[in-house]
Each structure stands twice: as C-alpha cells, then as structure tokens.
Amino acid sequence: MNWSSGKDAALAYLTIRQQGIYEVTHLLTTLSAEHERVFMHGIREKLLDMQAERMKLPLIKVKLPASPDDTIYRQAMLQTMGDLQKQGVTAAAYGDIFLEDLKAYREHQLAEVGMTAIFPLWKRDTAELVRNIEQSGIEAIIVCVNEKYLGKEFLGKKINADFLSSLPANVDPCGENGEFHTFVYNAPFFSSLLPIVTGEIVHRTYSPSGEDDKMWDTGFYFLDVDLK
C-alpha cells in the first residue's frame, strides 16, 4: 500500500480490507532525506512510524533528495518494487481517484517489474468519499494547502461534512488536483489514536523545473504536527 499518511491512502486501505481480495503486507512511503518528512504532506517521520505501528504493518521508506527529478524517483521506486516482487508481492495499491496520466504512469512503472497497480477509489465521487471518510471513523486534518486554491486558515481543519461545505467551488473535495494534503491521526484500523498537537505554519515556494511543471510555480503553507 502506497501510504501518504493522508486520508485517501487510509480510505483506500480500508476499502481493500473490506473487499477481502488482497492482503496488504507492507506500507511504502517516500520521504525527503534532508527534512525527514513525508513529501508534500510535511509530516514528521516519527509520526509516520507511529501510524505504521498502529496498523501493525512493516513500513518501507524510500528516502529521496528534497527535489528529486523523475529519473532519480523512477530508479528508486523500480528498485524498491523489484525487491518486493521478489518477496512475492504481486500488486501495489494507490489512493488515486481520477488523474488518468498518473494512473498510466504507475501502471507502466509496475509493469516493468511484473506487478499490478490497483486503485480502490478510482472514479468514485470525491464529495461522497469525504462523507465516507467521516462515516468510516477515519479522522484527518489538513496539513498542507496550495495557496493558489486555499488560504492558510484551512490548515488544521478536520475532514468532515462541515469542511466539505466550506470549500470553494474550484477545489476538489478530496484535493485530487493537489489543492491540499492531510494527515490521519485516527482510524478504525489503528490500535489507538495518535495524540497530536499542531504547531507553527511554514510557507514554502516552489519554482517549476520545466515547461511541464507550471503547476508547481506556487507557494504552499504547511502546518507542523507533533505528538502531545
């Protein structure tokens, strides 16, 4: 299970368990080696570790440079997935919902090592998914926003019906276009709740590295999260 630490990965994992077709054997997360935090979510590595402990699953960490290019990312992921395939893992699950290019990229990458990509949330209505998240007992807060879409006042908001009603019309309810990212601190598959406290807000600006990266020519607000 490709585990981002956020709500979509959590709901995808819960869906897999409910369907009973696949058994999740590992969690896999990419982190910034420099900052020791989950990419784009900005979550501390120790909180990621505690999520995995509460799920009773081994966690594989792929640590990359702060701004890895596609070649570095591909090489690292192919190596990691190849090693898992040799151990008998046949598929990798993702929380993607409707980004066709990303789905095709993942499928092609996995095919190179003889694995299948599965997408438990694919093409489901994102507003309905937010309601499912709340109803299922998954508890998550917003920890990162793209300032092109949302203000920093959305940081720390819990993913629920109230949040859904407060979103601007141009923002996908699940943030599938990168409008925001979340952190899960409680779930029905956690052995216990993660007691967290929120801290400072940090603003970071990213510049595009090429013509195809214009979406990254923006700033992001990150909310620091730690244990109580």
N, C-alpha and C positions, 0 to 999 in steps of 0.2 A: 504494500500500500504506500503510494507516494503521499507522504504526510507533511502538510504545510504548517501544521499546528492550528489551522483555522477551521471554520465551520463547514466548508464544502467537503474537505477531506473527512471530517468527522461524520457528516451525513452519508457520504459515500461508503465509509467503513461500516456504519450501522446498517445500511442497505444491503451490503454484501453479507453481513452476518444473518440478516433476516431472510435473505433469499436462499442461503444454505447451499449454493452451488460451489463456491470457492471457500477455502480456508486461508485466512491471512496469516502468513508465517513471519513476516518482518515489516517494520516501518522503515521508510527511506526518506531522508530529508537533506536538502542542500543548504549549506551554511557558508557565511563569509568567514574565511580563515582568519582574516585580520580583526574582525569585530566580534567573532564568536557568537553570531546571531543569525537567525533564520532570514534568508533573503526575502526582501520586500515586506516581511512582517515585522522584522526588527526584534524578534523575541529572543531573549537570553537563552543560551544553550542549556543552562541548568533547568529552565522551565520545560524545555523540550524533553530533557531526560526524565523529568517527573511525570510528564504526560505518558511517556512510554512505560514507565514503571507502573503507573496506574492501569495501563492496558495489558500489562504482563506480556509485552512483546519485545523482542530484540530490536534495537534501533541502529540502523546503518546511517552513518553521517558521511556525506560527500562534501568535503571542505574545498572551497574554490577561492580564487582571488576576489577581491571586493567588486571588481568589474570584469568578469570573465568574458572573453569573446566566445563565439559559437564553437570554434574548434576545440578550445580547452574544455568547454562544457560537454561537448559530444564525446570526447575521448574519455573523460572521467566517468560519464554515465554508461558508455559502452563497456568499459572495464568492469564497473560495478554490476551491471546487469548480466554480463557474461559470467561473472563469478557466481551470481545467484542461480543462473540457468544450470550451471554445472552441479549445483547443490540440489537440483530437482525442482526449482521454482519455474512454473510454466507461464505465468501471467503477471502483469503489473497493472494495478488499478489507479485511476486518477479521478479527481473531483471535477473535471471539466464539464461544462454544460452545453455550450453552443459554438465555441470557436473552432470552425472547421479546419483552418490552417494548422492550429496547434494539435488537433486530434490527428491529422495526417502526419505531422512531424513525429509525434510519439509512436504511431503505428509503424512508420518506416524505421525509426531507430530501433524499436524492439525486434522487428523482423530480422534485422542484421544479426541478432544473437539467438534467433529461434524462439522468441517469446511473443505472447499475445497481449494486446492492450485491451483493458476493459474499462467502461465508463458508466458506472451505475446511475449517474444523474443525467445522462445525455438527453438533450432536447426536452427536459421537463420544464414546466413553467416556473420561473425564478421567484415570483411572488408566492406561489404555492410552496416552493422549497423553504422559504423563510418561515412560513407558518408551520411546516413540518419540523423544522429545526426546533422551534419553540415547543411544539406539542410533544416531541420525542424526548425532551429533557436535556437536550444539548444547550449549554449555556456558553455564550461567546460575547466578547466585546470588540469594538473597533479599535485597532491599534495603529493603523496607518491610513491616511487619506491622500489622494491625489488632488492637489489644490486647484486643478483645472475643473474639478467637479464638486468638491465638498470643502467646507471650511473646517478649521481645527476644532470647532465646537462639537463636531460629530465624534471626536475621539472619546473613547470610554463608554459610548452608547452601547447598550445591550441589544443583541439581535432578537427582536420580537415584533409584535404587531404595531406597537407604538412607533418603533423605528421605521417600519415599513410605511406608515402613514406620513412620516416626516421627510421622506426622500424627495428631492427634486425630480421632475418628470424625466430629465435626461440621464438619470443614474439608474443602472440596472439594480434590481432589488438584492441580487447576490454579489454585486460588484464584479461581474464577469468580465467587464472591459478594463479591469484594473483600477476602478474608481476608489476602492477601499479594500482593506485586508483585516482579518480578525484573529483573535486568539481564543481557544476553547479552554475554559478553566473547570468545567464540569460536564459530565456526560453519563448516560446510563451504563456505559461500558467502562467507566473509571471505577477503580476500587474505592476512591474517596475524592472529595472536592479538593481542588488546588486553592489554598488560601492566598489570594493575591492582593497587592496594593499597587495603585497607579502612581507614577511619579512625574518627572519632567516631560515636556513636549519639545521635540527637536525638529528643526526644519532642515531638509537637505535638498539641494538642486542637482538634477542630473541633466547632462547635455547629450544630444544624440551623437553616436559614433559614425553614423552613415545616413544616407538618404532614406533608408527604410526604418530608421529609428526615431522618426519625428515625434512619436507618441511619448518618448522619454524626455523630450525637451520641456521639462516641467519641474515643479517642486513637490515634495511630499512632506507631510507632517507625521511624525512618529510619536507614539505615546509609550514611555518606558513602563514596563511592568516587572514587578519583583514579588518575592514572597513576603507575606506579612511577618 
